[in-house]
Structure formats: C-alpha cells, structure tokens
Amino acid sequence: MSVLGKDPSGGSAASTLVPAAVLPTGAGLVFGLPPVIAWLARRTAAVSRSLPLTLAMRRSEVDPGSSLRVVTGLVLLVFGASLTPGVLLSELNGCRTCGPI
C-alpha cells in the first residue's frame, strides 16, 4: 500500500512517474560518475606505494569512462542472463492469459 492508502500498481501515474524518475537517475549517473571516479583514482594514486596500482589509478584518472564501460557491460550481461530464462519459460509454456492469435 502506498502512503496515500491507494493501490500504487498500474494506472497512468505510474506510467508517467517511472520514466520521469529513471531518466534523470540515468543522466545523473552518466554525468556524475566520471568525475567521482577520477577523484577517487587521483586520491588512491596519491597515497599508493604500489607502482602497478598507481599506474592503474593514473589511467583511470585520465579516462574514467573506461571503467564505466566495463561496469555497463557487466550490468547488461547480468540483466540479459536474468531475463532470458523468464522469456524462454514464457515461450515454452505459452501465453495463458491470451487467446489464440
């Protein structure tokens, strides 16, 4: 139940609010994470005593988007792997709520 005491599922408000919340969140991650990654890499490279770690952090500082590409690829892989069994089971069992086409 929602705070207002109404059923929060479905309705036209949900179809408007969900994209309105997802798009700014995605844009904030795209524009906000590279500076955070560069700052963390700069701080880690400054205090590190390990040459390989320092070189890796300097590279991440110069190109913070490279680590985001790796993370994005992993997220898409996990999403696809979790979505595939549900779609396959749905196709194998057939649509129970819809009639013949």
C-alpha positions in Angstrom: 0.0 0.0 0.0 1.1 3.5 -0.7 1.3 6.3 1.8 -2.0 7.7 0.4 -3.8 4.4 1.1 -4.3 3.6 -2.6 -3.0 0.7 -4.7 0.3 2.0 -6.2 0.4 -0.5 -9.0 -0.7 0.4 -12.5 -2.5 3.4 -13.6 -1.5 6.4 -15.7 0.5 8.0 -12.9 2.9 5.0 -12.7 3.4 5.0 -16.5 4.4 8.7 -16.2 6.3 8.7 -13.0 8.6 5.7 -13.6 10.2 7.1 -16.8 10.3 10.6 -15.2 12.3 9.1 -12.3 14.5 6.7 -14.4 15.7 9.2 -17.0 17.1 11.8 -14.5 18.7 9.0 -12.5 20.4 7.6 -15.6 21.5 11.0 -16.7 22.9 11.8 -13.2 24.9 8.5 -13.2 26.3 9.2 -16.7 27.3 12.8 -15.9 28.1 12.3 -12.2 30.2 9.1 -12.0 33.1 10.0 -14.2 34.2 13.0 -12.0 33.8 10.8 -8.9 35.8 8.0 -10.4 38.6 10.5 -11.5 38.7 12.0 -8.0 38.9 8.6 -6.3 41.6 7.5 -8.7 43.6 10.6 -8.0 43.3 10.1 -4.3 44.2 6.4 -4.5 47.2 7.1 -6.7 48.5 9.8 -4.4 48.6 7.5 -1.3 49.5 4.3 -3.1 53.0 2.8 -2.7 52.5 0.2 -5.3 53.7 1.0 -8.8 51.1 -1.1 -10.7 48.2 0.4 -8.6 49.5 3.9 -9.1 49.7 3.4 -12.9 46.2 1.9 -13.0 44.8 4.8 -11.0 46.5 7.4 -13.1 45.0 5.7 -16.2 41.5 5.7 -14.5 42.1 9.4 -13.7 42.7 10.3 -17.3 40.0 8.1 -18.8 37.3 7.4 -16.1 34.8 6.3 -18.8 36.7 3.1 -19.4 35.8 1.7 -16.1 32.1 2.7 -16.7 32.2 0.8 -20.0 33.2 -2.3 -18.1 30.6 -1.9 -15.4 27.9 -1.2 -18.1 28.8 -4.3 -19.9 28.6 -6.4 -16.8 25.2 -4.9 -15.9 23.9 -5.7 -19.3 25.2 -9.2 -19.2 23.6 -9.9 -15.8 20.3 -8.3 -17.0 20.3 -10.4 -20.1 21.1 -13.6 -18.2 18.4 -13.0 -15.7 15.8 -12.1 -18.4 16.5 -15.0 -20.7 15.1 -17.8 -18.5 11.8 -16.0 -17.9 11.3 -15.3 -21.6 12.2 -18.9 -22.5 9.8 -20.3 -19.9 7.1 -18.0 -21.0 7.5 -19.1 -24.6 7.7 -22.8 -23.8 4.5 -22.7 -21.6 2.6 -20.4 -24.0 0.6 -17.4 -23.0 -2.1 -18.5 -20.6 -3.9 -15.2 -20.4 -4.2 -14.5 -24.1 -6.4 -16.4 -26.6 -5.4 -17.8 -29.9 -4.0 -15.4 -32.4 
